[in-house]
């Protein structure tokens, strides 16, 4: 059970608001007081963070922290239900705060419109009783884990991809942590993000609701949280499976005393950027903008276009004459390309193609560039007839 300082008695309005909780013996008046006095930090206000934050607020969690540094984009609205069309272009933390306070005005909402990094993570997370991780990149997941182990607080983990989801509670004090399950990150590019592979719109609602449920159980000290268990969910066949997890006695983090746990450079550790966007981060030498590419092609430059998206994405938009080589096949099909040719690689927004260019550079290609912003930027700047997605 977590150490939760009880607040003052509930007001008459709060008794009515939480009456369905008060009728449950496992919650009751004492439990609702605990929730009112509790605090939860939510990392990410996207697909997973949306249901997490809304249900924590509706349940009466007294203080909710929100960490994000993105703005609401049109492509978010398919699954990030805390945001609406009227909030397009608004900071996600501010949009989420407004929605939370509309659900429950008595909740205290703290917003952190900054990236969650090794430099600020401890100062942000200190004072919260647990963290719920709603991110979709490996550097931040490892950072969240290490911060929680160092502070001695639980980390409610969730992960989604296409139709599959995972949930667990990583608590280094009472069970395994995330590093016990994944001591090392996967090779860069092996596991695509939701931005690259897509996700069924309702899946983050299902997984995020489970994370909120685990968080409430931890705060209330009831039930059996998913410590030492990894829940696997598949929406296509509606199946639930569980994998038992064991604490690694030699874990690089949770086997150490708190004072010896150091927050590292997680981007370098994972070999990928710690953000939820797909934009490329290439040196200018190996990237080209859509307008510049269009001008060169118009002037007769013999440029070969390489599309590293998935085949089904061609049904949405495509650039005539481009050769399709999905990112996962690039390494095995380099023999189809000529190092003497001028090559421009593109994907949806530039992330996958950036990794393809890095791979090609390591294989000896030098006349290769990444299309900055991908086919979506091409649609914006060169060919408005193409839809963005």
N, C-alpha and C positions, 0 to 999 in steps of 0.2 A: 504494500500500500504506500502511496506517495504521501509525503509530509505536506499537508494542506492546512493552512491556517484558516479557521472558519471566520466568515464575515458576520456582520450584523444580521438580525432576522430579516426574512423576506418581507417586502412591502405587500399590501393587500393586492396591488396590481400584479406583483410577481407571483404571488400564490395562485392567482387565477391563470396567469400566463403559463406557469409550469405545473398546473394541476394534474395533467396526465403523468408527469414524472412523480408527483407526490403520492399518487395512488400505487406506485410500484414499491413493494417492500424493500427491494434492493437499493432504491434511490431514496424516496421519502424526503422529509424536510431536512434531515441531516445531510443527505447526499446532495440536495440542491444547494445547500449552503456551501458545501465543498466546491461545487462547480462555480458558484458565484465568486468564491475566493481564489479560484485557480487561474493559471496563466499558461497559454500555449503559443509557441512560435511556429508559424506556418511558412515554410520556404517555398515560394512560388505561388502565384495566384492565377495559374492557368487551368488546364483540364482537371488535374487532381486537386489543386488548391481551391477551386471553386466550390465543390460540394463540401470539402473539409471545413472551410471557413464559414460557409452558410449554416451547416448543421451544428458546428460548435457554438455559433452565435445563437441559433434558435434554442439550443439546449441550455443556454445560460452561463457559458464559460465567461468569467468576469473580465479577463484581459486577453486579447488576441493580438499577436504581433504578425505583421505581414511583410515579407521580404520579396522584392521584385524590382526590376529596373527597366521593364519593357513598357510599351504602350499598347493599347488595344488595337488590334488589326482585324480587318474583315475576315481573314481566314481563321481567327480564333473563335468566332461565334458559333461554329459547328459543334463545339464541345465545352467551351469555357463559359458556363451558364451564369457565372456571377456578373458577367459583362453583357451589355446590350448594344444595339445599333447606335443608340444615342451617345454611347461612350467611346466611339471610334476616335482614335488619336489621343485619348486621355491616358494619363499614367495608370497602369494597372492597379497599383496599390491604392490610388485615390478612388478609382472606379469601384474596387472591391470594398473599400471602407464605406463608401456611400451605400452600397447594397447591404452590407452588414448592419449598419445603423438603421437602415429602413426595416430590416428584419427585427432588430432588437436594439432600441436606442440606449439601453442601459449598459451595453457592452463598451468597455474601454478598448479602443483600437489604436495600436501603435504601428506606424508605417515606416519602412526603411527602403527608400527608393535608391538602392545601391546594389551592386553585385555583392553576393555573399562570398567573401574571400578570406584567406588566411589572416589578413591584416585586421579585419573587423569582426570576424565570426564570433570570437569569444565575448567581445564587448556587447554584441547584439544578443547573443543567446543567454548570457548570464541573467539570472532572475526569472527565467521561465522554467516551468516544471517538466515540460517535455517538448520535443520538437517533432513536427510532422513534416516529412520530406515530400514535397510535390514537384521535384525537379525531374528533368529527363536527360541529364548528362552525368557522366562518370566522375569528373573532377569534383563536382559539388556533392555528389553522394558520398564520396570518400571523405570530403571535408566535413560534412554533416556528421558522419559516423564518428570521426576522430574528436570533434568538438563535444559531442554528446558523451563519449566515453570519458573524456578529460573532465567534464563538468559533472559526471555521474548522473545523467538524466537519460530517460528512454528516448529512442528514435523510432518513430512509427514510419516504416518504409512502404512505399508503393511504387509500382512500375507498370507501364502499359505499352503495348505495341500491337497494332492491328486489332486482333480479337482476343489477345492474351493479356492477363494481368497477374501481378504478384503482390502479396501483402505479407509483412512480418513486423515483429517488434524486436528491434535490436537493443539490448540492454546489457552493456558490458559488466554491470555489477551483479546481475542475476542470471545471465545466460550469454550466448554468443553474440558477437557484434557483426557488423556487415563484413569486416575484414576476415572474420573467421570463415565466412562463406565464400568470399571472393578476396583472397590474399593479394592477388594481382589483377589489374584491369585487363579487359580483352584487348587484343591488338587493335590499334586505330583503324576505323573503317569496317571492322568485322560486324559490329552490332549497329545497325542503322537507327537513327532517331525517328520519332513520330513525324518530324518534318520531312524525312526522307521516305519512310515506309508507310505512313498514314496510320490512322487509328479510327475505329468505329466510334462515332460520336458519343454513344451512351456508355462506352467502356470506362472512361475516367469517372463518370458519375457513379458507376458500380464500385470501382476500386476505391475512389475517394471516400465514398460513404462507409466502406469497410474500415478505412483508416480513421475516419472520425469516430466510428464505433469503438475501435481499439483504444483511441485516445480517451474517450469518455470512461471506458472500463478502467483504464489506468488511473485516471483522476479520482474515480469513485472507489477504487480498490475492490471491484467486484469481478466475478467471472474468471475465466482463464484467458488472459491475453496470449497473443501468438508469440510468446518468448520461446525460442528453440524450435519454432515451426515456421515453415514457409508455405503460405497458401498459394496455390496455382489455380487460376480460373480461366476457362475458355468459354467465350460467349457464343461461338458457333454451335457447339454441342451442349452448352450449359452444364459443364462438368467442373467439379471442385476436387482438387487433389492436395495432399499435404506431404511435405518433405520434412523429416526430422533433422534438426540442425544440432551440432555439438560445438561446445566451446573449445577453441583451439588453445591448449595450455601454452603454446609458444607463439600466440598471436602477436603480430608486430605492434599492436596498440593495446588491446584490452588485457594483455598479460603484464603490462607495465603499470607502475604507480603513476598517478595523475601528473605529478610534477615532471615526469620524464617523457610525457607525450608531447611531441612537437608537431606543430602544423607546418606542413611542407609546401612545396610548389606542386599543387595537384594537377595543373595543366601539364607540367613536364612529366609527372608521374604517369599520367594517363595517355599522354601524347595527343590530346585533343583539347580544343578550347572549352573553357568552363562557361558556356552560355547555351541558351536554348534556341538560338537562331541558326540558320543554315548558311549565313553569309560567309564568303571566303575571307581568309586572312593571309593573302599572298603578297609577296614582294611585287612592286609595280613592274619589275622586269619581266615577270611571268604572268601578267594579266593584261586584259584589254577591255575597254568599254564598248558597249553596243554600237554607239554612233561611230567610233573609230573603226570598228570591224566592218560596219556597213559601208563606210567610205572606202576602205581598202578593197573590199569585194567589188564595189562599183567601179573602181579604177583598174580592175583587171588582175589584182593580186590572186595568185593561185593558192587559195587557203582551203584546207580540208577541215570540215567541221565534224567533231566527234561528240555524239550525244550519249552521256553515261546514265541517263535515266532508265527506268524500267519500261518494258514494251507497252504495258497498258497506258502509260502516260502519253504515248504518241496519239492516242485517241482524243486527248485534251488539246494539245498544241504541238506543233513541230515546225522546224525550219527546213525548208526544201534542200535536199542534197546532203543532209547530215547523215553520217554513218552511225548506226546505233550499236554501241558496245556497253551494256550495263556495267556499272562500277564493279560489281563482283566478278565480272569476266575480263576486266581490263588486263590483269596480270597474265592471264593465259592466252590473250589474243594480241599481244604486242607485236607478234610476227606479222600481223596483217597490216601494220603501219610502217611507214618509211621515215627513218630519222632525217632524211633530207627534205621532207615536206614541211611546209608551214602548217602547224596544227593548232586549232582552237577548240578547246573542250568546254562543254557546257552541260548544265543540269537544270533544275528548276530555279534555284536562287544562288548557286555558286559553291555550295559546300561540298557536295559529292565530286564535282569537277575539280575542285581544289585538291582533293585527296588523289584524284586520278593524275593530275599534273605532277604532284609530288612523286607518285609512283613512277611516272614516265621519266621524270628527271633523274631519279635514282637508277633507271635502266639505261641512261645514256642519251635520252632525247634532250635536245637543247632548243629546237625551234618550235616550242609548244607554249601555249598561253591559255589561261583560264578566262572565260567570258564573265566579267564582273557582273554580278547580279543575276546571272543565268538567263533562261528564256523568258522569265517574267520581266526582267529589265529590257530585254529585246522587244517584248510586247509593248512596254511603256514608251520606249524611246525611238523604236524603228518601225515596228509593224503593229499598229493599234488593233488590227483585225484579229490578232491572236488573243485569246482569253488569258487572264492571269489566274493562277490557282495556288 
